[in-house]
Amino acid sequence: MILVDAQHFAKRYQPAGVVDLATLTGASVVALGEWGAAALFTNDHAWAGAIRAAAAFTGERLWRVPMYAQYAGKLCTQVADLKNTAGRTGGVGASAYFLSIRLASIFTERAAVGV
């Protein structure tokens, strides 16, 4: 939840883009492996291109993972605005979607490779 607070704070400065680095509870490692690529989530194709170019320049491997609107349904609950877990399936995408809906500006989630 501290990441959401940090994103909310960043919105004050109206950034052109925000990149946050998170493990997303290890779901990226399950999806891409311990020594594979980092998962890249963004809602902007041009921003994704810039992030991928920077990653290529530094030798970091990224794999863009979709953020489907259907993830919103996995975050619904009767006792709060949202829940921050989507259950066993779709965890990495739902986690990124949870973070993205809390940030109005361009969003990029780069889930760290298994560290």
Residue pairs with C-beta under 8 A, 6 or more apart in sequence:
1 84
3 20
3 22
3 99
4 99
4 102
6 20
7 18
7 20
7 99
7 102
7 103
8 102
8 103
10 18
10 103
11 103
11 104
11 105
14 105
15 105
15 106
16 105
16 106
17 44
17 47
17 50
17 105
17 106
17 108
18 103
18 105
18 106
18 107
18 108
19 51
19 108
19 110
20 99
20 108
20 109
20 110
21 110
21 111
21 112
22 95
22 99
22 109
22 110
22 111
22 112
23 29
23 111
23 112
23 115
24 39
24 91
24 92
24 95
24 96
24 109
24 111
25 85
25 91
25 95
26 114
27 91
27 92
27 95
27 111
28 38
28 39
28 92
28 111
28 112
28 113
28 114
29 113
29 114
30 91
30 92
31 39
31 65
31 92
32 38
32 39
32 63
32 113
33 114
34 113
34 114
35 113
35 114
36 61
36 63
36 113
37 61
37 62
37 63
37 113
38 60
38 61
38 62
38 63
38 110
38 111
38 112
38 113
39 62
39 63
39 65
39 92
39 96
39 109
39 110
39 111
40 48
40 51
40 52
40 55
40 62
40 63
40 64
40 65
40 108
40 109
40 110
40 111
41 64
41 65
41 67
41 93
41 96
41 97
41 100
41 107
41 108
41 109
41 110
41 111
42 48
42 51
42 64
42 67
42 106
42 107
42 108
42 109
43 67
43 100
43 106
43 107
44 106
44 107
44 108
47 106
47 108
48 64
48 108
51 62
51 108
51 110
52 62
52 64
55 61
55 62
61 113
62 110
65 92
65 93
65 96
66 93
67 93
67 96
67 97
67 100
68 93
68 97
71 86
71 90
71 93
71 94
71 97
71 98
72 97
72 101
74 86
74 87
74 90
74 94
75 82
75 83
75 84
75 86
75 94
75 97
75 98
76 82
76 83
77 83
82 98
82 101
84 95
84 98
85 91
85 94
85 95
86 93
86 94
86 95
86 98
92 111
95 109
95 111
96 109
96 111
99 107
99 109
100 107
100 109
